[in-house]
């Protein structure tokens, strides 16, 4: 039987008015991220950034990155907590940019939902805006897309892209690293935003745990621990490069500590990281025991308590640790750079974790 009324966008599941309300609600949060180089306001077709600010550079290099937060969004959805996942997004994007020594400038976001709940979308943007403030960058625009039929009414995903700038002769990376350099580890705030497919499979499917389960080792519920926002290191790393000599950074994300550190180690050198210099947080132990996950599998999936690493010359170690401590970053010397020798990989973990 044929329909008696004509089809509309609303009847297909897209609510334009709700989208407009979401934009109005998020404006106050986006405004908090503004830098002096940003022109115009939210609602235009493109975000504008005054590139004349780059004239002070002799040879400016633009650095860009894009990322999401993976299946951690499902924890946020189940918890009904939407104002922290944005911190994770900013960290995943901007901490990749700062690795080369670049200053984060601006970011855009993409939020895809099954149904626009204006207050919920505004809470997601609030978290992104707060993350941008912590990273020192502006949120210059974004997109909220409603995908009825593809996503459930409460389902959502987030992604973002960012841009930074670094002077050519201050570019950090493998070519600066030398034998004898120290590897400094910076503590993570927990799982950050990687490995949640493994974590969810282990804790929920295999161990049958619930998000509201109180975990004494955490001092809070499992859900609260899993939703702990990713630490944003951008301004800490920039402060460190301004104060001490830094040769390279490595953002410890998907693939684990050794694999990410190896990405900045030159072919003729090797980074040795001593596990005995730190104790991974209780959440890593829980995942390992609940799923009987072998240590090497954990290490190639999770950050094991280290979110960022810096490679610095030995003479910069004391200053580096002082700068980070003054900024409230828990950091320690975790390893060193040696000749590659018989090693086939760029970085490896040795020893046993401190108990």
Secondary structure, 3 states (H helix, E strand, C coil): CCCCCCCCCCCCCCCHHHHHHHHHHHHHHHHCCCCCCEECCCCCCCCEECHHHHHHCCCEEEEEEEEECCCHHHHHHHHCCCCCHHHHHHHHHHHHHHCCCCEEEEEEEEEEECCCCHHHHHHHHHHHHHHHHHHCCEEEEEEEEECECCECCCCEEEEEEEEEEEEHHHCCCHHHCCCCCEEEEEECCCCCCCCHHHHHHHHHHHCCCCCCCEECCCCEEHHHHHCCCCCCCHHHHHHHHHHCCCCEEEECCCCHHHHHHHCCCCCCEEEEEEHHHCCCCHHHHHHHHHHCCCHHHHHCCCCCCEEEEEEECHHHHHHHHHHHHHCCCCEEEEEEEEECCCCCCCEEEECCCCC
